[in-house]
Amino acid sequence: MTTLLWMTAPYVAFTSFVLGHIWRYRTDQFGWTTRSSQIYESRLLQLGSPLFHFGLLGVFGGHVVGLLIPQSWTAAVGISESAYHLMAVTMGSLAGFAVVTGLGILLYRRITVSAVRKATTRSDKLMYLLLVGALVTGMLNTLTNVFARYNYRDTVSPWFRSLFSVHPSVDLMAQAPLTFQLHALIVLALLSIWPYTRLVHMFSAPIGYLVRPYVVYRSRDPQKASSNRYAKAWVAPEAPPARSRWV
């Protein structure tokens, strides 16, 4: 069971994550989208979406530092375990509360707004369920770590880094507290279904948005349409008239 949970399951999740994105990109580029529901309701979306996404960036950054950077490296630059623990708990709590608050607003919106609720697919429901589970267990680990002072960089972090070697240290993860194990399993399940949900939009950076021309919306009213308020909008140059050699 230890080998199944902490060696086989991670590799299955990573394989599904990588190959699933390749398959999705090759077969369903039209569906590579968040399926935006802003047209149905925007007030709650404008409040919850920034909290969720910016908080998620903080959570992701904290996981990168905590899992990928060995404890000996932070100690080598003069960061003691107590100082690291204080920074991790403080920043992790702030980022976690932002994500939980933002997700709560988005879920409330998705449940209470009829049009948004009808646009919710089965994959969305499963994705939200796993996302809530990952956030709840993650926040539980962060808050209880304020007093328990469990050093996950002695067990969870070496186990995670060992997955990229040929000898995963499954026994290290088996020694972690139950809440850390549940958090890891839920995240692995989320990674495995990631390519088949709206979460694929994470890899779609709208770089072209920075340089694309304005999108001009003209009124049906002839008087308003003749106004000069779109004078600064980008206008494609007209092609020169065709010339005939017989003229």
C-alpha positions in Angstrom: 0.0 0.0 0.0 2.9 2.4 0.8 4.4 1.8 -2.7 1.0 2.1 -4.4 0.2 5.4 -2.7 3.5 7.2 -2.7 5.2 5.8 -5.8 2.7 4.4 -8.3 0.0 7.1 -7.8 2.3 10.1 -8.3 3.7 8.7 -11.5 0.2 7.9 -12.8 -0.9 11.4 -12.0 2.2 13.0 -13.6 1.7 10.8 -16.7 -1.9 11.8 -17.0 -1.0 15.5 -16.5 1.6 15.5 -19.3 0.1 13.2 -21.9 -3.4 14.6 -21.2 -2.3 18.1 -22.1 -0.6 16.9 -25.3 -3.8 15.0 -26.2 -6.0 17.9 -25.4 -3.9 20.3 -27.4 -3.8 18.1 -30.4 -7.5 17.1 -30.4 -9.5 19.9 -28.7 -7.8 23.3 -29.2 -11.3 24.9 -29.6 -12.1 23.7 -26.1 -8.9 24.9 -24.6 -10.6 27.7 -22.7 -12.1 28.7 -19.3 -15.6 28.9 -20.8 -15.9 32.3 -19.4 -19.3 33.1 -17.8 -18.7 36.9 -17.4 -21.6 37.6 -19.7 -24.0 36.1 -17.2 -22.7 37.9 -14.1 -19.7 40.2 -13.5 -19.9 41.8 -10.1 -19.1 38.7 -8.0 -16.7 37.5 -10.7 -14.7 40.8 -10.5 -14.4 40.3 -6.8 -13.7 36.6 -6.5 -11.5 36.0 -9.5 -8.6 38.3 -8.6 -8.6 37.0 -5.0 -8.5 33.4 -6.2 -5.9 33.8 -8.9 -3.5 36.1 -7.1 -3.8 34.1 -3.9 -3.1 30.9 -5.9 0.1 32.4 -7.3 1.2 32.9 -3.7 0.3 29.4 -2.7 2.1 28.0 -5.8 5.2 30.0 -5.0 5.2 28.8 -1.4 4.9 25.2 -2.6 7.8 25.6 -5.0 10.0 27.0 -2.2 8.9 24.5 0.4 9.1 21.4 -1.8 11.9 22.0 -4.3 14.5 24.0 -2.2 16.2 21.8 0.3 16.4 22.9 3.9 20.2 22.9 3.7 20.1 25.6 1.0 18.0 28.0 3.0 20.3 27.4 6.1 23.3 28.1 3.9 22.1 31.6 3.1 21.4 32.3 6.8 17.7 31.5 7.1 17.1 29.5 10.3 14.4 27.0 10.6 12.4 29.3 13.0 12.6 32.2 10.6 11.6 30.0 7.7 8.7 28.6 9.7 7.5 32.0 10.6 7.6 33.2 7.0 6.0 30.1 5.6 3.1 30.2 8.1 2.5 34.0 7.7 2.7 34.1 3.9 1.0 30.8 3.5 -1.9 31.9 5.7 -2.4 35.2 3.8 -2.3 33.5 0.4 -4.5 30.7 1.6 -7.1 33.0 3.0 -7.2 34.9 -0.3 -7.6 31.7 -2.3 -10.3 30.3 0.0 -12.2 33.6 0.0 -12.0 34.0 -3.7 -13.1 30.4 -4.3 -15.9 30.8 -1.9 -17.2 33.8 -3.8 -16.9 32.0 -7.1 -18.7 28.9 -5.8 -21.4 31.1 -4.3 -21.8 32.8 -7.7 -21.9 29.5 -9.6 -24.6 28.1 -7.3 -26.8 31.1 -6.9 -26.7 32.6 -10.5 -28.9 30.4 -12.6 -27.2 30.9 -15.9 -23.8 30.2 -14.4 -25.1 27.1 -12.7 -26.6 25.7 -15.9 -23.2 26.2 -17.6 -21.4 24.1 -15.0 -20.3 20.7 -16.4 -19.6 17.4 -14.6 -15.9 18.0 -15.0 -16.3 21.4 -13.4 -18.1 19.8 -10.4 -15.4 17.2 -9.9 -12.7 19.8 -10.3 -14.3 22.1 -7.8 -14.7 19.2 -5.3 -11.0 18.3 -5.5 -9.9 22.0 -5.4 -11.9 22.6 -2.3 -10.4 19.4 -0.7 -6.9 20.5 -1.6 -7.4 24.0 -0.2 -9.1 22.8 3.0 -6.4 20.2 3.8 -3.7 22.7 2.9 -5.0 25.4 5.1 -5.5 22.8 7.9 -1.8 21.9 7.6 -0.8 25.6 7.6 -2.9 26.6 10.6 -2.1 23.6 12.8 1.6 24.0 11.9 1.5 27.3 13.8 1.5 25.3 17.1 2.6 21.8 16.1 5.7 23.0 14.4 5.9 19.9 12.1 8.9 20.2 9.8 7.5 18.9 6.5 10.9 19.6 4.9 12.2 16.5 6.6 9.7 14.1 5.1 7.3 15.5 2.5 9.8 17.7 0.6 12.5 14.9 0.2 9.8 12.5 -0.9 8.6 14.8 -3.6 12.1 15.6 -4.9 12.9 11.8 -4.8 10.1 11.2 -7.3 12.3 12.8 -10.0 15.0 10.2 -9.2 15.1 6.5 -9.9 14.7 5.7 -6.2 11.6 7.4 -4.6 11.7 7.6 -0.8 8.2 6.3 -0.2 8.9 5.6 3.5 9.4 9.3 4.2 5.8 10.2 3.0 4.4 7.3 5.0 5.8 9.0 8.2 4.0 12.3 7.5 0.8 13.2 9.4 -2.5 12.1 8.0 -3.6 15.6 6.9 -0.4 16.0 4.9 -1.0 12.6 3.3 -4.6 13.5 2.4 -3.5 16.8 1.0 -0.9 15.1 -1.2 -3.4 12.5 -2.5 -6.1 15.1 -3.3 -3.5 17.2 -5.2 -2.4 14.1 -7.2 -6.0 13.4 -8.1 -6.4 17.0 -9.2 -3.3 16.8 -11.3 -4.5 13.6 -13.0 -7.8 15.2 -14.2 -6.3 18.7 -14.8 -5.9 18.3 -18.6 -9.6 17.3 -19.0 -11.0 20.3 -17.3 -11.1 24.1 -17.7 -7.9 24.3 -15.7 -5.9 23.9 -19.0 -6.2 27.6 -19.4 -3.3 28.0 -17.0 -1.0 27.3 -19.9 -2.6 29.9 -22.1 -0.7 33.2 -21.7 -2.6 36.0 -23.5 0.6 37.6 -24.8 -1.0 38.8 -28.0 -3.5 40.8 -25.9 -0.7 43.3 -25.2 -0.1 44.2 -28.8 -3.4 43.5 -30.5 -5.5 46.4 -31.9 -8.6 47.8 -30.3 -11.8 46.0 -30.7 -14.2 48.7 -31.9 -17.9 48.5 -31.0 -20.1 50.8 -33.1 -23.5 51.9 -32.1 -26.6 51.3 -34.2 -27.5 54.9 -33.8 -26.3 56.8 -37.0 -25.6 59.9 -35.0 -23.5 58.1 -32.4 -21.8 56.0 -35.0 -20.6 59.2 -36.8 -18.9 60.5 -33.6 -15.2 60.8 -33.5 -14.6 58.9 -30.2 -12.9 56.0 -32.0 -10.4 58.2 -33.8 -7.5 56.7 -31.9 -8.4 53.2 -32.6 -6.2 51.1 -34.8 -7.3 51.1 -38.4 -5.9 48.7 -40.9 -4.5 50.4 -44.0 -6.7 50.1 -47.0 -5.3 48.3 -50.0 -4.5 50.5 -53.0 -7.1 50.3 -55.9 -6.3 47.7 -58.5 -4.9 49.1 -61.7 -5.5 47.6 -65.1 -2.8 47.7 -67.8 -5.5 48.4 -70.4 -6.4 51.8 -68.9 
